[in-house]
Amino acid sequence: METNTQTKRVLKGGEFLIKETSFANIRTKDELSEEQKMFGQTAEDFISSRVAPNIQRIDKQDPELVIQILKESAELGLLGAAVPEEFGGMGVDLITDTVINEEIGKGHAWAAAFAAHTGIGTLPILYFGTEEQKQKYLPGLAAGDIKAAYCLTEPGSGSDALGARTKAVLTEDGKYYVLNGQKMWITNGGFADIFTVFAKIDGEKFTAFIVDAKSEGISLGSEEEKLGIKGSSTRQVFFNNVKVPVENVLGVIGKGHKIAFNVLNIGRYKLGVLCLGGSKKACSTAINYANERIQFNVPISSFGAIKHKLAEMAVKIYAAESATYRIAGSIDEMIQNLAAKGTDKVQAKLIAAEEYSIECAILKVFGSEVLDYVVDEAVQVFGGTGFSEEYPVARAYRDSRINRIFEGTNEINRLLSVSMLVKKAMRGELDLITPAMAVQKELMSVPDFGGDSSDDFFAAEKKALKNAKKAILMTAGAAVQKFMQDLEKQQEIIMNISDMLIELYASESILLRTEKLLNTLGEEACALQIDMTRTYISDSLERINLSGKHAITAFNDGDTLRIMLMGLKRFTKYEAFDTIAARRRVADKLIEENKYCF
Ligand SMILES: Cc1cc2nc3c(=O)[nH]c(=O)nc-3n(C[C@H](O)[C@H](O)[C@H](O)COP(=O)(O)OP(=O)(O)OC[C@H]3O[C@@H](n4cnc5c(N)ncnc54)[C@H](O)[C@@H]3O)c2cc1C
């Protein structure tokens, strides 16, 4: 493995498993430019002034209001932030887009409408449209004059998206495709002006089409009655002999899967970002309530059990934020490098998002599960009032749940994170074999029981995470050796390996961020970030150990099992750290600030 280096060398996608990197090579939320902060402030002010006061009305299904607020967000440049300037947008980089979307993530059902429009609604045309298609649609999309939706899912094909049955047949005069079929769960379905529809030409060639929502033959189902994001329009869309001009084919005929999957890469990243914003909001709401609610003559925030909850929310959010900006930084860096070599910026973004598709899948899972944890604990902090619709956390709890389901369920994203890694290795893009063999050799050697004599502040944590990589390489390597091509049938094992990967990425991101902060501000100024980092890593290594144990035990026995379990224990070792005291210190700061404050 490479040693730390101060020269800027951003890891490629998936390389975090086999290489070390320096804090100098990552981006963090702590180093935003004034302009980026200003964008964040604009989005924050907009959500608190326009969305929050209207959320009850929005949740009672008021599409006119949702549209009006979308239009207002466009006037501030938010709706078209990521659309290039030549098409009427602001052309911001991914970090800036992230800062904006974090704030949008506090906007409940309205955020779902915004995200579907700017993400899966707009990106297919931005990435895959012809120049004419871009000129025709993007300025209107950025201005909020055209609203967009994305029609992939069908009653019979959700996760198995390529199993779609919607059919397209070319008319005899060669001018139109005629679409027949049914799409389901379409966000913004009730008011969208255009749909990106995936259909199979002649029942075979999976292809995307831009379809005018007013086309003859399109009809909509009624609004779905949902568990959460109630104000977001979700409908079925029926296509009955809908004529679509041939010039509305999007991308290459038969290559619709490229559009569907590539749009999902960046969509997953953005979903992680939205979840981060939602998590911060729910955490602040819980802190605020815990400070106000008196029981046994004291605020409930003074109880250790409540402090634990508040601090653990913050620890997880800090980890999610560290991972988020690390990924955004990697993608932005690659875009800049490609653009410097002459690649068109939009294409560069597409290439970069694909390069970091493993990290995007990881963030989708991690971000949505952190949000679910936070809203669940927020309800608990609220006690009975948490169960009442009169208080804000019930909505947060309901709205959170969808994030583990759309943009690829978390199971599908877990499976993908591992299969994409294995595929990269098979294509020769990522050398997993050499480090995996080195770990096998190390397993048979005498263990190094020594601590780390280095005077590096985070020497113990760095050693622990370097070893955690070995634990994953050992587990994954053995699983690949054992099952070969049949590994994909061992889903429980893949889930465990994926959980280990997610934990590693989060742990390393939090460590690198705090190390960067430490180098800038000094130990005293970031003592609580150090506490959060050590707390996360300490618990994370336990979780990595447990996942590894489940996996290894499923396909080994006798001496091999014993040796591997011993190796796992060795590779997930970390010095004892008092997480209770650390969480108390973190909680005390949250309580003092009366909000999430890191
Ligand atoms: C509110 C809402 C908004 C949505 N918006 C849109 C939209 O705008 N456009 C759009 O096209 N779609 C949209 N969707 C659809 C969404 O993307 C799908 O619901 C999702 O992809 C899952 O598909 P499914 O519901 O058919 O579940 P299924 O695919 O039937 O999955 C059911 C369960 O089985 C698991 N599973 C499935 N396959 C596997 C496998 N191979 N291995 C292991 N486990 C598996 C899943 O993880 C899940 O737990 C939306 C859905 C909802 C609920």
The ligand as an SDF file (V2000), in Angstrom:
LIG
                    3D

 53 58  0  0  0  0  0  0  0  0999 V2000
  -42.5350    7.6970   -3.5590 C   0  0  0  0  0  0  0  0  0  0  0  0
  -41.8410    7.0350   -4.6910 C   0  0  0  0  0  0  0  0  0  0  0  0
  -41.3470    7.8050   -5.7420 C   0  0  0  0  0  0  0  0  0  0  0  0
  -40.7300    7.1900   -6.8300 C   0  0  0  0  0  0  0  0  0  0  0  0
  -40.3360    7.9520   -7.9040 N   0  0  0  0  0  0  0  0  0  0  0  0
  -39.9510    7.3360   -9.0610 C   0  0  0  0  0  0  0  0  0  0  0  0
  -39.7520    8.0870  -10.2640 C   0  0  0  0  0  0  0  0  0  0  0  0
  -39.8770    9.3230  -10.2830 O   0  0  0  0  0  0  0  0  0  0  0  0
  -39.4460    7.4170  -11.3970 N   0  0  0  0  0  0  0  0  0  0  0  0
  -39.2840    6.0580  -11.4190 C   0  0  0  0  0  0  0  0  0  0  0  0
  -38.9960    5.5100  -12.4750 O   0  0  0  0  0  0  0  0  0  0  0  0
  -39.4490    5.3140  -10.2900 N   0  0  0  0  0  0  0  0  0  0  0  0
  -39.7910    5.9130   -9.1220 C   0  0  0  0  0  0  0  0  0  0  0  0
  -40.0060    5.1810   -7.9840 N   0  0  0  0  0  0  0  0  0  0  0  0
  -39.8350    3.7430   -8.0380 C   0  0  0  0  0  0  0  0  0  0  0  0
  -38.6360    3.2560   -7.2300 C   0  0  0  0  0  0  0  0  0  0  0  0
  -37.4590    3.5760   -7.8830 O   0  0  0  0  0  0  0  0  0  0  0  0
  -38.8390    1.7520   -7.0080 C   0  0  0  0  0  0  0  0  0  0  0  0
  -39.8950    1.6140   -6.0770 O   0  0  0  0  0  0  0  0  0  0  0  0
  -37.5970    1.0650   -6.5150 C   0  0  0  0  0  0  0  0  0  0  0  0
  -36.6190    1.0300   -7.5280 O   0  0  0  0  0  0  0  0  0  0  0  0
  -37.8760   -0.3700   -6.0530 C   0  0  0  0  0  0  0  0  0  0  0  0
  -38.6260   -1.0720   -6.9930 O   0  0  0  0  0  0  0  0  0  0  0  0
  -39.9330   -1.8440   -6.5310 P   0  0  0  0  0  0  0  0  0  0  0  0
  -40.7850   -0.9050   -5.7820 O   0  0  0  0  0  0  0  0  0  0  0  0
  -40.5190   -2.5050   -7.7210 O   0  0  0  0  0  0  0  0  0  0  0  0
  -39.4270   -2.9350   -5.5060 O   0  0  0  0  0  0  0  0  0  0  0  0
  -38.8690   -4.3910   -5.8760 P   0  0  0  0  0  0  0  0  0  0  0  0
  -37.8580   -4.2910   -6.9590 O   0  0  0  0  0  0  0  0  0  0  0  0
  -40.0020   -5.3310   -6.0630 O   0  0  0  0  0  0  0  0  0  0  0  0
  -38.1120   -4.7480   -4.5150 O   0  0  0  0  0  0  0  0  0  0  0  0
  -38.7910   -5.2410   -3.3660 C   0  0  0  0  0  0  0  0  0  0  0  0
  -37.7240   -5.6930   -2.3620 C   0  0  0  0  0  0  0  0  0  0  0  0
  -36.9160   -6.7370   -2.9480 O   0  0  0  0  0  0  0  0  0  0  0  0
  -35.5710   -6.3690   -2.9410 C   0  0  0  0  0  0  0  0  0  0  0  0
  -34.9280   -6.8390   -4.1680 N   0  0  0  0  0  0  0  0  0  0  0  0
  -35.3360   -6.6710   -5.4500 C   0  0  0  0  0  0  0  0  0  0  0  0
  -34.4670   -7.2370   -6.2930 N   0  0  0  0  0  0  0  0  0  0  0  0
  -33.4890   -7.7820   -5.5330 C   0  0  0  0  0  0  0  0  0  0  0  0
  -32.3030   -8.5050   -5.8280 C   0  0  0  0  0  0  0  0  0  0  0  0
  -31.8940   -8.7490   -7.0800 N   0  0  0  0  0  0  0  0  0  0  0  0
  -31.5640   -8.9170   -4.8060 N   0  0  0  0  0  0  0  0  0  0  0  0
  -31.9060   -8.6520   -3.5310 C   0  0  0  0  0  0  0  0  0  0  0  0
  -33.0180   -7.9750   -3.1910 N   0  0  0  0  0  0  0  0  0  0  0  0
  -33.7850   -7.5270   -4.1880 C   0  0  0  0  0  0  0  0  0  0  0  0
  -35.5620   -4.8390   -2.8820 C   0  0  0  0  0  0  0  0  0  0  0  0
  -34.3610   -4.3480   -2.3280 O   0  0  0  0  0  0  0  0  0  0  0  0
  -36.7510   -4.5750   -1.9850 C   0  0  0  0  0  0  0  0  0  0  0  0
  -36.3920   -4.7180   -0.6350 O   0  0  0  0  0  0  0  0  0  0  0  0
  -40.5710    5.7810   -6.8550 C   0  0  0  0  0  0  0  0  0  0  0  0
  -41.0370    5.0160   -5.7840 C   0  0  0  0  0  0  0  0  0  0  0  0
  -41.6840    5.6110   -4.7330 C   0  0  0  0  0  0  0  0  0  0  0  0
  -42.2230    4.7460   -3.6410 C   0  0  0  0  0  0  0  0  0  0  0  0
  1  2  1  0
  2  3  1  0
  2 52  2  0
  3  4  2  0
  4  5  1  0
  4 50  1  0
  5  6  2  0
  6  7  1  0
  6 13  1  0
  7  8  2  0
  7  9  1  0
  9 10  1  0
 10 11  2  0
 10 12  1  0
 12 13  2  0
 13 14  1  0
 14 15  1  0
 14 50  1  0
 15 16  1  0
 16 17  1  0
 16 18  1  0
 18 19  1  0
 18 20  1  0
 20 21  1  0
 20 22  1  0
 22 23  1  0
 23 24  1  0
 24 25  2  0
 24 26  1  0
 24 27  1  0
 27 28  1  0
 28 29  2  0
 28 30  1  0
 28 31  1  0
 31 32  1  0
 32 33  1  0
 33 34  1  0
 33 48  1  0
 34 35  1  0
 35 36  1  0
 35 46  1  0
 36 37  1  0
 36 45  1  0
 37 38  2  0
 38 39  1  0
 39 40  1  0
 39 45  2  0
 40 41  1  0
 40 42  2  0
 42 43  1  0
 43 44  2  0
 44 45  1  0
 46 47  1  0
 46 48  1  0
 48 49  1  0
 50 51  2  0
 51 52  1  0
 52 53  1  0
M  END
$$$$
